[in-house]
Each structure stands twice: as C-alpha cells, then as structure tokens.
C-alpha cells in the first residue's frame, strides 16, 4: 500500500505504472519468445541445408561425373623417373608394360657462325636485311631489318634477334656470347619434333643468312660443326621422340605422349643407351585416391547424421527437446539415410560387394560410418574398379539413392526453403501482432499515467485537509491512504 506521503511524488507513480504494464506486457513477451524460437529454427534449417548440400554434391560427383572417375582412380608407376614419368586416369587398363626410350623429341635449333662482336663486316654497306622463317606447315614469316654500315656485328645481331622475337614466327631468337669477344645468333622452334622444323631463306637476292653461316651456299639446311653455323640436327627425323612400348616402336613429335595407351600420359625425359634394359610401366588401382574419396563421403555423411541426431532427440537428463524433435519430415529423412547406407544394393554385378560392410565400412548404433577394416577395403579394390563403383553408382547404388533422397531438400524452392519461408511468414505475422499490441499498451500506459496524475491531485488536496483538521484541535482525525491492490482510497483509523 502507498500512503499519501509517498503517492504524491513522481517516482512512486512510475513504479505503479511499471507494475501494471509488466502484467499487461506478458503476452508480448510470450510472442517475443516464440519469435526467437522460430528464428533459431530458421538458423538450424539453414545449417542443415548446408550440410545436406555438401553431402549431395559429394554423391553427385559420383553419379554425374561418374563413379568410375572418382572411385576408379588408377596410378601409373615408372621404374625409372629419370627416363620417363607417367600418369593414368580411370580409363587406363591395369597391367605392366615395358618402355625403352631411344631418342627424345627436340626443338629444332639453328645457330650462326662465331662472329666477332666489335666487327662491322656483317652490316656490309647497310640497307635492308630480309629473310623468311617457316615453321613446319605454318605460313612463312618475313623478317626485315634496317642496318647501318656503321653498326657493329653485335648491334646487327641484336636487331635481328628483336625483329624475330617481335614477329609471329613460332620461334625464339637469342644472341649468345660464346666468348668475351664473340657472339652467335640462335633460332629455336617453340615446339619439338620434325613437324615443327625450321626453314630459313634469304629474300630479295640477299645472302645475310649465308654470310653468317646459318645456311649453305644453296640456301638449304646444313649441319653446325664447332664454331661454324648451321642446324644442330641436320636430319629432321632426329627431332622426333623414338621409343619402344611393349615391343612396338613408336615415333612422336612430342615428349608428352597421350595417344598410345588409353588413359595414360607418358612424359619422356631422357634417352637410354643401346645396352640398357627396358624400364617398366605399371598401372594399378590408386587405392589412396579412392580411399580419400570414400573417407570424404563418410565425413560428409556423418556430419549430416550427427546434426540430425542432436536436433531430433530429447535430452534424457534435461528433457530439452531438439529443434527438430517432432518434425516428421526431418526425422524421416534421418531414417531414410540410415536405411540407404545400411541396406544391400540390389543392382551390383554378381560377385561384387553389395553393402558397405563388405568393403570394410562399419555402422555404429547412432548411424555413423567408419572405414574400420582397411585390409578388406584393399581386397575389394583388388577385385577391380567395379567392386567399389557398383556399390555407389549402379541403378540402386548408395550414391544414386542418397542423391535422390536429398534433391528435394537442397534445391531452390525445395522442402527446406519452403520451411524457412513459412517460418519467416510466421515471424512477420508475430511482429505485426507485437506492433499492434505495443500501440495498445502505449495507449494504456498513457491512460494510467493520466489517472494516477488525477489521483495525485486528489491525494494532495486530502493531505491539505488533514493538516487543517490537526491544526484546529483533537477529535476524530483520520488518515487517508491508497490501496494499490484494489485501486481504491481507504479511510484508515
């Protein structure tokens, strides 16, 4: 109860109004709590979709790209990586091959004579130096350079080098200082092999290339010897790689061979001596890569199941319900996923593993997977590519069924998006109701303050009257007070 002495000050009115409004605001607080719960559900739905999408993308890589590529990886091993290296994709055939490298492919190279750097003889009387460069079947490219009679040999060679490199010819030119006083011009084809051989010719009756020793008197290919210019390989057949694969001799323009063994890329590094023994190329199942793919699938799957387990159960100690407890759709998703990974695949080829346990993957009571028996996994791979791929990628394979199960959840406008949209609509409706109630509460608070202000004036007048009665002598003097519980003035004796 607030007495006259206290109700007449402003803080006491604030306390009274706040107490009334706290009771009136209780429904708003309930709506705020409900809105927070819905917001948490939206966040949880978003987290769930992220985890489902990760798993969906994983299994889709098995079905869309092909489990043969992801789960049928092969490896190629060279017995001598200084002679050759090799890479294999999933289309390669398992087995052993022999390889002997007789000759590696080379870039065609033509060099000038050794020329004294400070001399001025190759510039002659000056003028335009013109010649053509043809690489393989490409069109001839004309090189024209203006030289001055006063240009040193070094300056002329540099001009020639720059003109070649600025042209469209598929070659690279350089000027090499082979001694402290001499230089040589070099022209090298960009690609290896006889199909990229270089042909150079003087034009317009000139003989610049002949004068610097790059071609013979007939303007044709000649061999470089010592300090004399010419082609490093006078016979263009020597520009090709020559190797013998499992007894069959093969010639190639490139040291990177992609078309002799299906799914295998060979890179020739070095030629062998005639008395060397052939090296070996072994194509095997790439167990580590396949295992990495399976382990990645297990992780993505377990992330989903852990999240679903945590959010669809009731804590046995606190009895706190998970955010999706009671959500039939989400609980059914968990059940379906666990059924898929624990059941048999009916569409595998006869003799291939029909369930995950047959390739060493165990399933615990909570539905989580683990690669427990790596020896059994290795044995399954030794049976061939289809032993693993069938299990995941056949018509009713694990990856196929999981993809089908998750598609409706992860697509735009799917199950989870619909649930989030419905939840967002609920939040908007709650906010509208909250806003409407807040408006009414503000009006009620204003009305209460007005009534208490009027009461304050009445109490102030009564206080004055009581003081007056006490002043004029004893008698039945009463004390007035306000009962805040009944909203009434009481007369207290």
JOVENFEN-V305627 format. One record per backbone hydrogen bond with DSSP energy under -0.5 kcal/mol. NH is the residue of the N-H (numbers start at 1). CO is the residue of the C=O. E is the energy in kcal/mol with one decimal. If there is no record, write none. Layout:
nh:NH co:CO e:E
nh:NH co:CO e:E
This chain:
nh:2 co:482 e:-1.2
nh:3 co:1 e:-0.5
nh:4 co:480 e:-0.8
nh:6 co:3 e:-1.6
nh:7 co:3 e:-2.8
nh:8 co:4 e:-0.9
nh:9 co:6 e:-1.7
nh:13 co:9 e:-1.0
nh:13 co:10 e:-0.6
nh:14 co:10 e:-2.1
nh:15 co:11 e:-2.2
nh:16 co:12 e:-2.1
nh:17 co:13 e:-2.8
nh:18 co:14 e:-2.6
nh:19 co:15 e:-2.1
nh:20 co:16 e:-2.1
nh:21 co:17 e:-2.9
nh:22 co:18 e:-2.1
nh:23 co:19 e:-1.3
nh:24 co:20 e:-2.0
nh:25 co:21 e:-2.2
nh:26 co:23 e:-1.0
nh:28 co:25 e:-0.6
nh:29 co:25 e:-2.1
nh:30 co:26 e:-1.9
nh:31 co:27 e:-1.8
nh:32 co:28 e:-2.5
nh:33 co:29 e:-2.4
nh:34 co:30 e:-2.3
nh:35 co:31 e:-2.6
nh:36 co:32 e:-2.2
nh:37 co:33 e:-2.1
nh:38 co:34 e:-2.2
nh:39 co:35 e:-2.3
nh:40 co:36 e:-2.3
nh:41 co:37 e:-1.9
nh:42 co:38 e:-2.3
nh:43 co:39 e:-2.3
nh:44 co:40 e:-2.5
nh:45 co:41 e:-2.7
nh:46 co:42 e:-2.2
nh:47 co:43 e:-2.4
nh:48 co:44 e:-2.6
nh:49 co:45 e:-2.5
nh:50 co:46 e:-2.0
nh:51 co:47 e:-2.0
nh:52 co:48 e:-2.8
nh:53 co:49 e:-2.8
nh:54 co:50 e:-1.8
nh:55 co:51 e:-2.0
nh:56 co:52 e:-2.9
nh:57 co:53 e:-2.8
nh:58 co:54 e:-1.7
nh:59 co:55 e:-2.5
nh:60 co:56 e:-2.3
nh:61 co:57 e:-1.6
nh:62 co:58 e:-0.8
nh:63 co:59 e:-1.7
nh:64 co:60 e:-3.8
nh:65 co:60 e:-0.6
nh:66 co:61 e:-0.5
nh:67 co:62 e:-0.7
nh:69 co:66 e:-1.4
nh:70 co:66 e:-1.7
nh:71 co:67 e:-3.6
nh:72 co:67 e:-0.6
nh:72 co:68 e:-0.5
nh:75 co:284 e:-3.0
nh:77 co:282 e:-2.4
nh:79 co:280 e:-2.0
nh:83 co:80 e:-1.5
nh:84 co:80 e:-2.0
nh:85 co:267 e:-2.1
nh:87 co:265 e:-1.9
nh:89 co:263 e:-2.5
nh:92 co:89 e:-1.9
nh:95 co:283 e:-2.1
nh:97 co:281 e:-2.8
nh:99 co:279 e:-2.9
nh:100 co:244 e:-2.2
nh:102 co:100 e:-0.8
nh:102 co:242 e:-1.9
nh:103 co:242 e:-2.2
nh:106 co:239 e:-2.5
nh:108 co:191 e:-0.6
nh:110 co:187 e:-2.5
nh:111 co:230 e:-2.8
nh:112 co:185 e:-2.0
nh:113 co:212 e:-3.8
nh:114 co:227 e:-1.9
nh:115 co:183 e:-2.5
nh:117 co:181 e:-2.8
nh:119 co:116 e:-0.8
nh:123 co:120 e:-0.5
nh:124 co:120 e:-0.5
nh:124 co:121 e:-0.7
nh:126 co:123 e:-2.4
nh:127 co:147 e:-2.8
nh:129 co:127 e:-0.5
nh:129 co:145 e:-3.4
nh:130 co:128 e:-0.6
nh:131 co:143 e:-2.0
nh:132 co:201 e:-2.8
nh:133 co:141 e:-2.4
nh:134 co:199 e:-2.7
nh:136 co:134 e:-0.6
nh:136 co:197 e:-2.7
nh:138 co:135 e:-2.4
nh:141 co:133 e:-2.7
nh:143 co:131 e:-3.5
nh:144 co:142 e:-0.5
nh:145 co:129 e:-2.6
nh:147 co:127 e:-3.2
nh:147 co:145 e:-0.5
nh:151 co:148 e:-2.0
nh:153 co:119 e:-3.4
nh:154 co:117 e:-2.2
nh:156 co:152 e:-2.4
nh:157 co:153 e:-2.7
nh:158 co:154 e:-2.0
nh:159 co:155 e:-2.2
nh:160 co:156 e:-2.5
nh:161 co:157 e:-2.8
nh:162 co:158 e:-2.6
nh:163 co:159 e:-2.3
nh:164 co:160 e:-2.4
nh:165 co:161 e:-2.5
nh:166 co:162 e:-1.6
nh:167 co:164 e:-1.4
nh:171 co:169 e:-2.0
nh:172 co:188 e:-2.5
nh:174 co:186 e:-2.0
nh:176 co:174 e:-0.5
nh:176 co:184 e:-2.9
nh:178 co:176 e:-1.1
nh:179 co:182 e:-1.1
nh:183 co:115 e:-2.8
nh:184 co:176 e:-2.1
nh:186 co:174 e:-2.8
nh:187 co:110 e:-2.6
nh:188 co:172 e:-2.6
nh:189 co:108 e:-2.7
nh:190 co:170 e:-2.5
nh:193 co:106 e:-2.0
nh:193 co:239 e:-0.8
nh:196 co:193 e:-1.7
nh:197 co:194 e:-1.6
nh:199 co:134 e:-2.6
nh:201 co:132 e:-1.7
nh:203 co:130 e:-2.2
nh:206 co:203 e:-1.9
nh:211 co:207 e:-2.8
nh:212 co:208 e:-1.8
nh:213 co:210 e:-1.4
nh:214 co:209 e:-2.3
nh:215 co:209 e:-0.8
nh:216 co:220 e:-1.9
nh:219 co:216 e:-2.2
nh:224 co:231 e:-2.5
nh:225 co:228 e:-0.9
nh:228 co:225 e:-2.8
nh:230 co:111 e:-2.4
nh:231 co:222 e:-3.8
nh:232 co:109 e:-2.5
nh:234 co:232 e:-0.6
nh:236 co:234 e:-0.6
nh:238 co:235 e:-1.8
nh:239 co:236 e:-1.7
nh:240 co:237 e:-1.2
nh:241 co:252 e:-3.5
nh:242 co:103 e:-2.6
nh:243 co:250 e:-2.5
nh:244 co:100 e:-3.1
nh:245 co:243 e:-0.5
nh:245 co:248 e:-2.8
nh:246 co:98 e:-2.7
nh:246 co:244 e:-0.6
nh:248 co:245 e:-1.9
nh:249 co:247 e:-0.5
nh:250 co:243 e:-3.4
nh:252 co:241 e:-2.7
nh:257 co:255 e:-0.7
nh:257 co:266 e:-3.3
nh:258 co:256 e:-0.6
nh:264 co:261 e:-2.3
nh:265 co:87 e:-2.9
nh:266 co:257 e:-2.9
nh:266 co:264 e:-0.5
nh:267 co:85 e:-2.7
nh:268 co:255 e:-3.1
nh:268 co:266 e:-0.5
nh:269 co:83 e:-3.2
nh:270 co:83 e:-1.5
nh:272 co:101 e:-3.5
nh:276 co:273 e:-1.8
nh:279 co:99 e:-3.1
nh:281 co:97 e:-3.3
nh:282 co:77 e:-2.3
nh:283 co:95 e:-3.3
nh:283 co:281 e:-0.5
nh:284 co:75 e:-2.5
nh:284 co:282 e:-0.6
nh:286 co:73 e:-2.9
nh:287 co:285 e:-1.6
nh:290 co:286 e:-2.3
nh:291 co:287 e:-2.8
nh:292 co:288 e:-2.3
nh:293 co:289 e:-1.9
nh:294 co:290 e:-2.3
nh:295 co:291 e:-3.1
nh:296 co:292 e:-2.2
nh:297 co:293 e:-2.1
nh:298 co:294 e:-2.7
nh:299 co:295 e:-2.4
nh:300 co:296 e:-2.4
nh:301 co:297 e:-2.7
nh:302 co:298 e:-2.9
nh:303 co:299 e:-2.4
nh:304 co:300 e:-1.4
nh:305 co:301 e:-2.3
nh:306 co:302 e:-3.0
nh:307 co:303 e:-1.7
nh:308 co:304 e:-2.5
nh:309 co:305 e:-3.0
nh:310 co:306 e:-2.4
nh:311 co:307 e:-1.6
nh:312 co:308 e:-0.9
nh:312 co:309 e:-0.6
nh:315 co:320 e:-2.7
nh:319 co:315 e:-2.2
nh:322 co:313 e:-2.2
nh:324 co:311 e:-3.1
nh:325 co:322 e:-1.5
nh:327 co:324 e:-2.6
nh:328 co:326 e:-1.0
nh:331 co:327 e:-2.4
nh:332 co:328 e:-2.6
nh:333 co:329 e:-1.7
nh:334 co:330 e:-1.9
nh:335 co:331 e:-2.1
nh:336 co:332 e:-2.7
nh:337 co:333 e:-2.5
nh:338 co:334 e:-2.2
nh:339 co:335 e:-2.1
nh:340 co:336 e:-2.2
nh:341 co:337 e:-2.0
nh:342 co:338 e:-1.3
nh:343 co:339 e:-1.3
nh:345 co:354 e:-3.1
nh:346 co:344 e:-0.6
nh:348 co:345 e:-0.8
nh:352 co:349 e:-2.3
nh:356 co:341 e:-0.5
nh:358 co:355 e:-1.0
nh:359 co:356 e:-1.8
nh:360 co:357 e:-1.3
nh:361 co:356 e:-2.1
nh:362 co:360 e:-0.6
nh:362 co:370 e:-2.7
nh:364 co:368 e:-2.4
nh:367 co:364 e:-1.9
nh:370 co:362 e:-1.6
nh:372 co:360 e:-1.4
nh:372 co:370 e:-1.5
nh:373 co:360 e:-2.3
nh:374 co:372 e:-0.7
nh:377 co:373 e:-1.6
nh:378 co:374 e:-2.5
nh:379 co:375 e:-2.3
nh:380 co:376 e:-1.9
nh:381 co:377 e:-1.9
nh:382 co:378 e:-1.9
nh:383 co:379 e:-0.7
nh:383 co:380 e:-0.8
nh:384 co:381 e:-1.9
nh:387 co:384 e:-1.2
nh:388 co:385 e:-1.2
nh:389 co:385 e:-1.8
nh:390 co:386 e:-2.1
nh:392 co:388 e:-1.1
nh:393 co:389 e:-3.8
nh:394 co:390 e:-1.6
nh:397 co:394 e:-2.6
nh:398 co:391 e:-2.5
nh:399 co:392 e:-0.6
nh:400 co:392 e:-1.4
nh:401 co:397 e:-2.6
nh:402 co:398 e:-2.4
nh:403 co:399 e:-2.3
nh:404 co:400 e:-2.1
nh:405 co:401 e:-2.3
nh:406 co:402 e:-2.4
nh:407 co:403 e:-1.8
nh:408 co:404 e:-0.6
nh:409 co:406 e:-1.4
nh:410 co:406 e:-1.9
nh:411 co:407 e:-1.7
nh:414 co:411 e:-2.1
nh:415 co:408 e:-2.8
nh:416 co:409 e:-0.6
nh:418 co:414 e:-2.7
nh:419 co:415 e:-2.1
nh:420 co:416 e:-2.5
nh:421 co:417 e:-2.4
nh:422 co:418 e:-2.5
nh:423 co:419 e:-2.2
nh:424 co:420 e:-2.7
nh:425 co:421 e:-2.1
nh:426 co:422 e:-1.9
nh:427 co:423 e:-2.2
nh:428 co:424 e:-2.3
nh:429 co:425 e:-2.4
nh:430 co:426 e:-2.6
nh:431 co:427 e:-2.6
nh:432 co:428 e:-2.0
nh:433 co:429 e:-2.2
nh:434 co:430 e:-3.1
nh:435 co:431 e:-2.6
nh:436 co:432 e:-2.4
nh:437 co:433 e:-2.7
nh:438 co:434 e:-2.8
nh:439 co:435 e:-1.9
nh:440 co:436 e:-1.9
nh:441 co:437 e:-2.8
nh:442 co:438 e:-2.4
nh:443 co:439 e:-1.8
nh:444 co:440 e:-2.4
nh:445 co:441 e:-2.9
nh:446 co:442 e:-2.2
nh:447 co:443 e:-2.3
nh:448 co:444 e:-2.6
nh:449 co:445 e:-2.4
nh:450 co:446 e:-2.0
nh:451 co:447 e:-2.4
nh:452 co:448 e:-2.9
nh:453 co:449 e:-2.1
nh:454 co:450 e:-2.0
nh:455 co:451 e:-2.5
nh:456 co:452 e:-2.3
nh:457 co:453 e:-1.7
nh:458 co:454 e:-2.1
nh:459 co:455 e:-3.0
nh:460 co:456 e:-2.1
nh:461 co:457 e:-2.0
nh:462 co:458 e:-2.3
nh:463 co:459 e:-2.3
nh:464 co:460 e:-1.6
nh:465 co:461 e:-2.1
nh:466 co:462 e:-2.6
nh:467 co:463 e:-2.1
nh:468 co:464 e:-1.8
nh:469 co:465 e:-2.4
nh:470 co:466 e:-2.2
nh:471 co:467 e:-1.3
nh:472 co:468 e:-1.3
nh:473 co:470 e:-1.0
nh:477 co:475 e:-1.8
nh:478 co:476 e:-0.6
nh:479 co:492 e:-2.2
nh:481 co:490 e:-1.9
nh:482 co:2 e:-1.5
nh:483 co:481 e:-0.5
nh:483 co:488 e:-2.4
nh:484 co:482 e:-1.0
nh:486 co:483 e:-0.6
nh:487 co:483 e:-1.4
nh:488 co:483 e:-1.0
nh:490 co:481 e:-2.1
nh:492 co:479 e:-2.5
nh:492 co:490 e:-0.7
